Every structure is written in structure tokens, then in C-alpha cells.
Amino acid sequence: MDAPPFPPGPCDQRVDELLQRYSAGNTPTSELLCDSRHDEDVAYTVIDHDLDARILTYGELEASSRRLAAALRDLGIGPGDRVATWLGKSSELLVAVLATWRLGAVYVPLFTAFAAPAVRTRLRDSGTKVLICDDTQRRKLTTEALPDNTTVVVAGDPTHPDDVSFTDLIDSTQPLATSYRDKPDDPLIQIFTSGTTGTPKGVLVPKRALAAFHAYMEFGLDVRRDDVFWNAADPGWGYGLYFGIIGSFCSRVPSVLVQGGFSVERTYEVLSRLRVTNFAAAPTVYRALRSSTAPIPRDLAIRAASAAGEPLTPEVNQWAVRALGVAVHDHYGQTELGMVINNHHHPELRKPLRKGSMGHPMPGWTAAILEMDGDTVAPPGTLGRIAFDLQRSPLAWFTGYERAPEKTAEKHSADGRWYLTGDTGYVDGDGYFHFQSRDDDVIIMAGYRIGPFDIESVLVTHPAVAEAAVIAAPDPLKGEVLEAYVVPRDDLRDPAQLTRDLQQLVKTKYAAHAYPRQVHFVSELPKTPSGKIQRYVLRKRRVEQTEGVVS
């Protein structure tokens, strides 16, 4: 059974316009995203740790990024070179991204919660030449944690003799006069996946992907020029980078960046004080707001609320309509795609929300459910593999993982027609898509995708650990949390202390947010005859225990 033919939709002409804008000619990316704006137009309001606001205009961004670009050029950066940032949500981050693209270089985002080994892996595998980081992040890095020949630029006070000051670079350099004229297939970004089945894989994002990002801002989020837009996701990951930074530049919507960690009180304060009208965040943010006893401001101005990163559970909207005044729309995507199936906010695409559904394919994409055992389209209501027809998805841009052809091949059907998401679900008779599960072992916690291999690789470095497996366990607030199953090397004398040691080890060696909330000590792990750990057996066992089936 082939994919059903769909007539042209009301937004298909707009898709063509966006493809023309970002795929035709060789206009510099910096001109498309920044330089063509009016100097006085507001790009961002940056909220600092004390909730003080700084207005950042396009004119300021252009001037500062031209100076930083010239300085990076003097440090040896040119077309195709990698520049990484390990920065919080700040004006320095925005300037660094634009400066990188002015030179035709490739931007490598790093999540601020990463520990030094995770950063080193990504710097080494990408071949990063310059790392721009906060002084707080710099203190995490030893000399051994930096690959050879990587120059460190510090936003703040440099503490190492070989480091370069971000502020000094900008203040001492004349602006770059001419930006690089990149072509549609030139890479803008090398962003790493979560490393589900091995080391993290680098996804190259070409310039023409901007058409897909811009389309989501209009179709999925319905951002408007008179909106105040806040995407609360971290720009170290796909959703925050694609649609909190790049999408904001594409659509010219005045946007918000909030420094510091999440809190319910800060979130309500920013929503209220800045009169945010269009808000996007991970479901865990909405669940935290729902669970809090903090007072809800009466002057909220939200007209569109969206969630992405993991399935949105029904109780969120039971609360949101009453508390926020709007329902939260669930959206689905991947690092390799952007956002592709949505409960769209755009008035020409908006449909009634259906419980448990992530909505309909976005214009520019054709989705289908393939049979579990073949590349044919499954009938409505049948559980199968979520896939996208590349012959009828003009916004598709993924070409492969950097230096991993075998992993790239796994994402496509044998004939090259279908992009295979690795997720399972079904489509109902009215065309609503429903997410069911992942067919790999990736863990989604608070909107972040975490590969179990990364955490297991840290756990087994402890001398008391023989083997380890990491799974996702249900959690009422975060949706999923990490739990570890550990086979000790010797008799276990103090399980509580070893649990604390292993949690701290993960916080130190990988990331503070990714430690296992519980550690279960077992005599052996379930395995296939070939010796591969069967994580799904552990997940099933944990769910049964949670539901009280197993005492």
C-alpha cells in the first residue's frame, strides 16, 4: 500500500517561497538572518540572573558579530572550520553564532550542563579550532580535556595564560567588511545526537535547512511580528537552537533569552513582566508549573503555547486551559529533521486537539506509518514505524552523519525513499498521528535526549562496577528519569554509599542533569545469546514494579 495522495494545501505556496529564499543564490547567511533588518529593530530581550532586562537590536548584533568575525579570522578560522560555544543564554552566544557564519565556518553547540569529558568528545570529533565559553564553564576544563590546537576564547575573566578574552577581541578589532557567500548545501551547524547506540553522531545542518526552521515558526508556532516569543529550551540542543535562536532570526520576531536555571517563579515573572504572547517549552516545564503552589500571575498574555521534546500527557492541558488561558499544542520532531508533525497554531492549519495526538504533518513534509516488517504504508490504526517520504518532503534536508555512513544508512529505507525516524506510532482515520514508543533505547528526560551508552560508559569506570545498563523509568514530573542497573564486582557492603558515588561520578564525568535517580544492584543483566544487553527487559520489569504487578 503506497502513501495516499494529498492535494496541495493552503500553505504550499509559502513553502515554495521559503525554499527560494534559503536555497537560491549565495546570499550570506548573516545577511538573511541579521543584516537585512532595520538597525533599531529589537532582536532579543536578554534577562540576566537578577531579572534585569537588556534590549539587543539587530544593529548591535551586526556590529559586534562583524568585529568578532574579524577576530576569529585572525585566529585562523575560515570556511568549513568548526567554532564551538559552551555559553549560557546570552548576547555573547548570539554574537558568536552570527560571527561564525560570517566566515563560512560551522557552528558546534555544546550544552552547558556537560562535564569536561563530554565536551572533549564533541570538540575532538568535530575538529573544533576555537571554543568560546563562559568563565564558569572554563573552570571545568583541564588542559587534558582540550584537544590539541583548540584556542579558547573566554566570555568573562580568562584564568589561563593561553586563553583569549571575548571582550578584548571585539574591542580591538575592526569590523569584517564582507561576509562569506555560502551556498545552500554548505554546512552551518554540526550538532551531536545523544549517542544512543555508541558515541554521539554529528549531524551536519546545511544552509537550506533554514527553510524548514522558518516554516515551523510560521506553521507550527504561528509567530507574528507583534508577538513576544520565548522558547525556553536550551540552545545547546536542537529545539532551542533551531527555534529559539535560528527561527527567531528567520521570522524577525522579538524574542526572549533568560539566563540561569529554571524555576517556576522566574518563569512566571518573565511571562508576566515581558508580556510573552508565544511560549514554547518542554513538557516538563509545564508539568513543573502545574505541580507548583506558586501564585499564577493574573496578567499573562499568552495566546499560543507549545511543547516539544517528549509526548505531552493529557493532564497538562486539563490544567493549562484553566491556569494559562490556552491549551498547550504538542509538536514532534528530531535533530535530523527539525519539527515535522504538529498540532499547528497557524489559523489555516489549526485543528481541534485530540487526546494523545501529536497532530498532522507540517506543509513541506509527507509522513506515513510503515509496516513493522516492511516499507509499505500501514492501514490507519495499525502500529508501525513513523517515516517520511523524501520524494514528497521538499523541506527535508538531512544528508547524513559526519563520518558515519553505516549509521546514515540505518536512517533510510533500502531504496532511499523513506527517512526512518526510529519511532513507532499510528495514524487514526482522521489523519491524526499518535506517538507510541521509540524503537531504540534513547531516554527523553525533561525534554533532553540522553543516550544510555554515554551514562553506562561512565558508570563502568568505577572500580566497584562490573557491568551497567541504563533505562528510562516513568516519573510524574519529568516524564522519564534515568535509573541504572549495576552488577557489582565484589560483595556489596554499602549500597547507599556506592549509589551516591555513582551519581556523583555521572554528574562529574558526563552532565549534572543525567545522573541515575535510582541504582538497582543485580547479580546479572539480561542479554541476548550474542551478549547484547536487553534494556527492554529491564524497562518492562521496572514498569511492572511501578504499577505494583511485581512486589
N, C-alpha and C positions, 0 to 999 in steps of 0.2 A: 504494500500500500504506500503510495507516494504522498508527499505533503500536499494538503489541499491548496488550490489556487485562491489567493486573496486579491480582491480588487484594490486598485490604488486608493490609499487613504487620504484624508484631508491634509495631512502634513507632509506628504511625499515630496511636494514641490520645495518645501523648506529643506528637506534632506538634501535635495539636489543643490540648492543654494549653498548649504554649508560645505558640501563636498567640493564645490567650485572654489569656495573661499580658501579652504585649507589644503587643497590638493592641486590647485592650478598655479603655475608660475613659480617664482622663487622669492616671494616677499619674505623678508626676515621675520622669524617668529616673534622677536621683540617688538616689531612694528605692528604685527597683528594683535598682540596682546596688550601693548602699552603705549607705544609712541604715537599711534594714531588717535589717541584720546586727547581731550582738552586738558591742558596742564592743571587747571583748577578742579577738575572732576575728582570726587572722592573715590579712592580705590578701597581703602580699608580704614576701619577704626580699630586700633590695637589697644586692648585692655591689659594693663600690667597687673602685677601681683596685688597691688593696693587698690585695684579697681579704678585707677586713673586712666583716662582715655587720651589717646593721641591720634589725631587725624592724619592720614597719609594719602597724599594726592598722587595722581599719575605723573605730574610734573616732577615731584620729588623722587618718585621711583625711577623715572627715566634718568634724571641727573645722577643719582647715586649709583645706579646699575651700570651706567656708561663709565664712571670712574673705576668701579670695581672690575669691570671687564678689562679695562686697560691695564690695571694692576695684575690681573690673572694672566693676561697675555705676556706681561713682563716676567712672570713666573714660569713661562713656557707652555701655557695652555693654548691649544689650538683646536681646529675641527676634529671631532671624534675623541678627544681626550676626556677622561672622566673627572668630574668635580663632585665630591660628596659633601653633604651637610649633615651635621649632627647638632641641630639647633632646635630650640623651642619655637613656639608660635610667635614670631617677632618680625619687625621690619627688616632685620638682617637676613632672615630667611627669604623674604620676598625679593630683596635686592640680589641675593646670591643666585636665586633661580634665574632671574632675568639676565644677570651678568653672564652666567654660564652659557645661555642660549645666544647671547650676542656674539659669542666667539665660535658658534657651531659646535660647542662641547656638549657632553652628555651628562645629565644630572643624575646623581645617585642619592636617593633619600635614605636616611637612617633614623630609626625610631629612637626617641630619647631615652626610653627605658632599657635599651640594650646594655648589656655588660660588655666589657672590652673584647672578650673572645668573639662574640657575635659580630661586633664591628670589624674586627680584624678580618674575619672570613669574608665579609662583603667588600671590604677595601681591597683585599688581595685578589678575589675572584673577578672584580670589575677592573682591576688595574688602575685604581684611582691615583691621580697625581697630586691633587690638592684636596685636603679635608678642611672644611670650615666648621668650627664648633664653638659652643659656649665655653666659657672658662670652667663652668661647673662640670661639663662633660669631659673637658681636657684632663681634669684631675683623675678620671677613671683610667686613663691611658698611660701605660708604661712604655718605655722605648721598645720593649719586645713586642708590645701589642700593635705597633705600627709597622706596616710593610716598608721595605726599603724604598727610598726615594719618594716618600709621600711627604709633601710640605703641609704643615699645619698652620691654618690661619685662625686666630682666636678672637671671637667677639667678646670683649671684656679685657681682663688683665692677663697677658701672657706670663706664664711662670717658667717656661722652658727657654733656654738660650737660643734655640733654633726656630722658635715659633715666630710668627708674623702677626702684627696687630691688624685686625679688620679695620678699625677706625683710621689708623695711620695710612693704610693702603688707599683708602678713599680720599683722605685729606691731602695726600702728597702726589696724587696722580692726575694728569689731565684727562678729560673725558675721551672715551673711544668715539671717533668720528663716524665710522661706518660699521654697521653690524653685518654679520655673516648672512648671506642669502642662501638659506638652507632649502633643500628640495623636499617634496612631500614624503619620500621614503627615508630621508635622513633621520637617525635616531635622536630623540630629545631626552629620553629617560632610560635608565637601566634600573628597574625596580625588582627586588628579590621577592620570590614567593616564600612561603613559610617552611619549606623543606620537609614536606610530608613523608616522602619515601627516601630521603637522602639529604645531601647538602642542599641549601636553598638554591633555587634556579633563578637566573637573571632573565627578566622579560625586557626585551627592547621595545620601547614605545616610539613609533615613528611620528613625524610631524602631522601626517594626515589623520592620526587618531584624534586630533583636536576637534574634528567634525563630529565624532561620536560623543565627545565630552560636552561640547556645546549643545548638541541635540538633547542630551539628558537634562541639562539645565533648563531648557525650554519646555520639553515634553513631560519629563518626569516630575520636575520640581516647579515648573511654571514660574520661574523667576522673572521679575519685571523690573524695569529701570527705576521705579519708585519704591521697590522693596528695600528693606534692610535684611540682608541674608546672613545667616550664621550656620555654617557647617561645623559642628563641634568635634568631628573626627580628627584624629591625629594625622598631620601631613606626612608622617613617616611611612604611612600605608596608603594603599590605592585610593580608597574612598575620600580620605582627607586631602590627598594631593590632587587627584583628578578633578574633584568637585568642590574642594574648599579653597584651592589655590588656582589651578588652571581654569576650571569652569567659571570662576568668578571673573578672571581676566577676560575670558572669551565673551561673556554675556554683559560685562561692564556694570554688573550690579554692585552697589556699595555693600561691602562685606565686613565681617567681624572676625578678629583673631583674639582669643583670650589666652593669656599666658597662665602658667601654673596648672596644678592638678584640678581634677573635677571635684566639685562639691555641689550639693543641692542648693545651698544658699547662694553661692556665687552664680549658679546658672539662672536662678530666678531673678537675681539682681540685674544681670546683664540683659536678660529678656525684657525686663520691665524698663530699665533705665534707657536702653537704646531703642526701645520700641521695635524689637525684632518682629518682622512680619512673615519671614520664611525661614523655618528652622529644620535642620537635618541632623540626625544623631543616630548612634547605635541603639538598639532596643534596650540595652542595659541602662542607658541614661534615663529613658522613660520609666523603666521599672524602678530605678532609684528614686525618681521624683514621686512616683506613685506610693512607694513604701515610706517616704519621709513624712514626719509630722511638721515639717517647716511650713509656715503660712504661705499660701499661694497668692501672689500679687493680684489685685483686682483690675489692674490696668494693662494686662497683657494684650498685645496687638497681633498675635499670631493668626495668620489666615491660611497658612499651609505648613503642615508638619509631616516629616518623612522619616523613615527608618531604613537602615541598610546594614548588612554585615552578618545577619543571622535571622532566622524566622521570627516574625513578630507574633507573640502569643496573644490570644483574644482578650485577656483581662486588661491589657494596656488600654485598648480603646474603650472599654467599659468605664475606665477612669478618665481618659483623656478628653472625651467629649464633654464631660461634666467639669473637669478641672481646667483644661486649657481652652475649651470652647471649640475645638476642632478634633476630628479623628486623625490618627496617625496612619499614613499610607505606607505600606510595606513595599520595598523595592529589592530586586535581585540582580546581582552581577558578580564579576570575578576580576581579578587583577589583569587577566589576559583579554578582557572584553570591555571593561567599564560596566555601566549599568544597562541592562538589556530587557528585563521583564519588570514591569512596574504597575502599581496602582497609580496611574498618571494623574497629576493635578491639572494638566493643560485642559482648558474647557472643551476643546474638540475631541479629546481622548478620554476624558474623565468618565468612569462608570461606577455604579454602586459597588461599594466594598463587599466582598464575600468572605465570610469567616474562614481563616486558614489559607487564603489565596494570596499569592504574590502578584496577581494581576495578569496583564496581557503584554505580549512583545511590543517593544518600542518601535515606532516607524524607523525604517532603515535596517531592521532585523527580522528574520523569519525563524521562529523557534518551532520545535516539534518534540514529541516524546517518541523515542525509538524503542523498539522491542529490546528486551534484555539480552537476547541471544542473536540479534541480527540488526542490520542497518536499514530496517524498514519501519515506517511510521506505525505506531501502535494505535488501536482504536481508543476513542475517548473513555476515560475511566480506568484505563489499564496502566498499572505501574510500569515505568520504563526509564530510559536514560534521557535526561534533558540534553538536547543538542540544538545546534544552529546550522541552518542551511547556508553555506558560504556562497553558493551560487545566487542566492536571493537575499543576501545581507550586505548591502553596499557600504554600511558603516563598519564592517569587520576590518580589523587592522592587524591582528596578531599573526606574526610570521614565524615565531619560534623562540625557543630559549637559547640564550647565548652559550655556544659550545656544548650543546646537549641535544644532538639530533635524534637520539633514541627517545628522549622524553618528549620532544616535539612531535614525533610520530605517534605517540600514545594519545595525543590530543585530537587526532584526526582519524576519520574512517579510512579504510584501505584505498578507496577511490578519491580521497581528498575532498569529498563534497561536504562532509559534516564535521563541525567542530564539536568535540565531545567534552562536556563540562566536568564529567566525573561525578555528577549529582544525579539522584533519581527523583521522580515525581510523576505526576499525571496531569492531564488536561481534562476538564469536565466538558459536558455537552455544550456549554455556552462559551467555550474558549478561555476560561479562567485556568491559569496554571497553578499547580499546587506543589510545593517542595515537600519531599518525603524524607530523604536522608542523603548522606554522602556515601559514595561507594569506595572512598578511601578512608584513611584514619585521621584526617585533619580535624583539629579541635577549634571550635569558634567560641571564644570566651570574651564577653563584653565587647563584641564586635571585632576582635583581633583573631586572625587565623594563626594557629600555632601548630607546628609540626611536631608530633611525638618524638621523632628521631632526634631533634635538637635537644629535648629535655632528657631523653634516655642517655644520650651521649655524655651529658654532664653527670648524671646520677652514677653511671658505671665508673667514673673516675674516682669515686670514693673507695678507699681500700676495704671497707666492710661490705661492699656490694658486688655480688657475682653477676646478676642479671637484673634488668629493669624493663618494665613496659609502662607506658603512659596512655591513659584513656581520658575521655570526657565523661563526667558524671553529671546528672541533672542537678540544677541549682535554681531555686525560685527567683533569685535576683539577677544573677549573671547569665541565666540560661544554661550555661555549662561551666564547670570548673575542672581543673586538672586534678587527677588522682593517679598515684603511682603504685604499681605492684612490684615489690622488690624481693629478690632472693638473696638473703644474706650469705656471706662467705663462711661464717662460723656461727656458733651458738649466739643467739641474740640476748644480750644481758640487759640492755636498757633501750627498749624500742622507742620510748618517748624522746630520749636524747638523740638517738640516731635520726628520728623523724625531723627534729629541729635542725640537725646538722645538714641533712639533705635539702631541706627547704632553703636554708641559707646558702648552700652551695649553688643551687639553681639561680637564686637572686643575684649572686655574685658573678657567676660564670655565664649566665645567659641573659635574663631580664627579670626585673623586680616583680613584674605582674604575672610571671609564668610559673611560679613555684607550685608544686602539688599541694592542694589543701589537705589531703589525707594521703598517708603512706600505708599500704597494706603489705605486711610481711608474709610471704608464702614460701613453701618448700620448692615449688617448681612453677613454671609458666606453661600455659597450653601452647602447643606447637604443632605445625604440620609435619608430615613424615620427613620433609626436607629440612626441617629445623626452623622454619619461619614462625615467629610469634603470632598467635591468633588473637589479636586485640579484640575482635568482635565477640569472642567467647567471654573475655573479661567484662566488656561492656554489658553484655546480656546478663551476666551474673550480678553486676552492680545494680542494674535496673531492677532485677528481681528482688534484691535485698532492699532497695529503696522502697519498693511497693509492698514490702512485707511478705513476699512469696517465700523468700528464704529467710529463716530466722538467724 
